[in-house]
C-alpha cells in the first residue's frame, strides 16, 4: 500500500467518525424532553411540529442553539493532474448569554485536510488546516423576523506547512438575515481577514468572504438550500465563486437529534488551477435548549 492510499484511508476514517458520532453522543447528552416522547428507531422523524422549527433555527447561523456539524467535503479537480482535496470541517456553534439583551455566538471551523498532488512532481499533504473562529454579538430580541450580528473573526495558524498560511489573521464579520413566514430564511454573512503576524517568509493575505443564502424548511424538517461561499483575494486579484445546492433532514439516533445534509457544488469562478466541482455531506449534532 502506498502513502497516498494510506492517507486517503485516514481521511475516510475521519468521515466515518463523523457518521458514527451521533450514536455515541446520545448517551452523553440526553435531551430535556421525556424519553417516552422520543422515537427509538434511528432515522425516525422528530415529533410533529418540532422538526420544522428546529430546521429553521439551523438556517440561522447565530441562533440560540448549540450545534456541532461534521462537514465532509470533496473538491475536484486541482491543477494539471486534476487532484482531489478532502476536507473534514469540525465547526461547533456555541451561543452564550452575556446579558439580558445580548448573546455572543462563537463559531469555530477546524479543518482536517488530505490533498492529492495537483502538478507533476508535487506531493500529497495531510493534516490540519488553519482554524477560523468568529465571535458574533447579536441582540436577543427579534423584530419582524430580522436578525443581525457583528463581531471579530480570527485566523489561527494551526495548519501544516503545505496546508496553512503560517500567518495570524483578524478582521470584522457580520450577518443579517430575515426569517419569513412559511419556513423561508434568506440573508448574507460576510467577513474579511488580514494577516498581521507570523512567518515573515510566508505570503500576506487579505481575503473577503461573501456568503448569501436562502433556504426553505418544511414542517417535517426537510430543508432545501441555495448559497454561495464566494471569496475574493485582494492581493492576487482573484475570485472563487462556488454555487451550493443542498437538501437536509432532521432524524434521530435514539434520543439524539441529527441533521443530515447533502450538497452539490459547482465553481462559477476559481483561480488558475483551482477546483471545478465538489460534493458535501454534513452531519450536525443538535442540542436544543
QUIMO-V746001 format. One record per helix or strand. SS is the DSSP state (~ for helix, > for strand). FROM is the first residue (numbers start at 1). TO is the last residue. Records with the same first field share a line. If there is no record, write none. Layout:
BEGIN
SS = FROM-TO  FROM-TO
END
This chain:
BEGIN
~ = 3-28  35-37  51-58
> = 44-45  66-78  83-97  102-115  125-128  131-139  143-143  146-156  167-180  184-198  206-217  223-228  230-233  238-253  256-269  277-287
END
